[in-house]
């Protein structure tokens, strides 16, 4: 039990150290957008850049960005592509010509790059918008119920 209490204390200090509920919410939602973004290998760069560009709370940003990790990368990118393919071809009615043929490497057909890029960005924006009120309420409650040593 001592280890669990120490872990909770470390988590609270990291999340609440000098951050307002609004900044925590912005950081979480930006991290969620980055997690869905379709730029493999660029998540760390995006995370560090947005931290400094928008003055975000790094532990919260890192936590949310970490939803897309090596174990969840394939489902995230598959969902990005499937959603993007539906959005580009069915909703927009666009038949882009910029595609990669993977037949030589994997024996499969063509991959629409635009479906992947557009799908990941649109899903990231949707996830950030949908989670904004939830996280705002959660962080308001979390900050207001913490002792003053954790608050900004």
C-alpha positions in Angstrom: 0.0 0.0 0.0 2.9 2.4 0.6 4.0 2.0 -3.0 0.5 2.7 -4.3 0.2 5.8 -2.1 3.6 7.1 -3.3 2.7 6.5 -6.9 -0.6 8.4 -6.5 1.3 11.3 -4.8 3.9 11.4 -7.6 1.0 11.4 -10.2 -0.8 14.2 -8.4 2.4 16.3 -8.2 3.2 15.8 -11.8 -0.3 16.5 -13.1 -1.1 19.4 -10.8 2.2 21.1 -10.4 1.5 24.7 -11.2 -1.2 24.1 -13.8 -4.7 25.5 -14.0 -7.6 23.4 -15.1 -7.8 25.2 -18.4 -4.1 24.6 -19.2 -4.5 21.0 -18.2 -7.4 20.6 -20.5 -5.6 22.3 -23.4 -2.6 20.1 -22.8 -4.6 16.9 -22.7 -6.6 17.7 -25.9 -3.5 18.7 -27.8 -1.9 15.5 -26.7 -4.9 13.6 -27.9 -4.7 15.3 -31.3 -1.0 14.4 -31.5 -1.8 10.7 -30.6 -4.2 10.5 -33.6 -2.0 12.5 -36.0 -0.8 10.5 -39.0 2.9 11.3 -38.8 4.7 8.2 -37.5 7.9 9.2 -35.7 6.8 12.8 -35.5 4.8 12.6 -32.3 7.7 13.4 -30.0 8.7 16.4 -32.1 5.1 17.6 -32.3 4.8 17.2 -28.5 7.9 19.2 -27.6 7.1 21.9 -30.2 3.5 22.4 -29.0 4.6 22.4 -25.4 6.7 25.5 -26.1 4.6 27.1 -28.8 1.4 27.0 -26.7 2.8 26.9 -23.2 1.3 23.6 -22.4 1.6 21.4 -19.3 4.2 18.8 -20.3 3.2 15.8 -18.0 -0.4 16.0 -19.2 0.6 16.5 -22.8 3.0 13.5 -22.6 0.3 11.3 -20.9 -2.3 12.0 -23.6 0.2 11.6 -26.5 1.2 8.3 -25.0 -2.1 6.7 -25.9 -0.5 6.1 -29.2 2.5 3.9 -28.4 4.3 1.0 -30.0 1.5 -1.4 -28.8 -1.4 0.7 -30.0 0.2 2.2 -33.1 -1.2 -0.3 -35.6 -4.8 0.1 -34.4 -4.5 3.9 -34.3 -3.1 4.1 -37.9 -5.5 1.5 -39.2 -8.4 3.5 -37.8 -7.0 6.7 -39.2 -6.8 5.1 -42.6 -10.2 3.5 -42.5 -11.9 6.7 -41.4 -9.9 8.7 -43.8 -10.8 6.4 -46.7 -14.5 6.7 -45.9 -14.3 10.5 -45.4 -12.3 11.2 -48.6 -14.1 8.8 -50.9 -17.7 8.8 -49.5 -18.2 12.1 -47.8 -16.0 14.3 -50.0 -16.4 12.2 -53.2 -12.8 12.7 -54.1 -10.7 10.1 -56.0 -7.1 11.2 -55.3 -4.4 10.1 -57.7 -1.5 10.2 -55.1 -1.4 6.6 -54.0 1.4 4.1 -53.1 1.4 0.7 -54.7 2.5 -1.9 -52.2 2.0 -4.9 -54.5 5.8 -5.3 -54.9 6.4 -5.4 -51.1 3.3 -7.0 -49.5 1.2 -8.4 -52.4 -1.6 -5.9 -51.7 -3.1 -3.1 -53.8 -2.8 0.6 -53.5 -2.8 2.7 -50.4 -4.4 6.2 -50.6 -2.0 8.6 -48.8 -4.6 11.3 -48.6 -7.0 9.0 -46.8 -4.3 8.4 -44.1 -3.3 12.0 -43.8 -6.8 13.5 -43.8 -8.3 10.7 -41.6 -5.7 11.1 -38.9 -6.0 14.9 -38.7 -9.8 14.9 -38.8 -10.0 12.2 -36.1 -7.5 14.1 -33.9 -9.6 17.2 -34.1 -12.8 15.3 -33.4 -11.3 13.5 -30.4 -9.9 16.8 -29.0 -13.2 18.6 -29.4 -15.2 15.7 -27.9 -12.9 15.3 -24.9 -12.7 19.0 -24.1 -15.8 19.3 -21.9 -15.1 15.9 -20.2 -11.5 16.8 -19.4 -12.4 20.4 -18.3 -14.9 19.0 -15.8 -12.5 16.4 -14.6 -9.6 18.8 -14.2 -11.8 21.4 -12.5 -12.9 18.7 -10.0 -9.3 17.3 -9.5 -7.7 20.7 -8.9 -10.4 21.9 -6.6 -10.2 18.8 -4.4 -6.5 18.9 -3.9 -4.5 20.3 -1.0 -3.0 23.8 -1.7 0.5 22.2 -2.0 -0.5 20.9 -5.4 -2.2 23.9 -6.8 -0.8 26.7 -8.8 
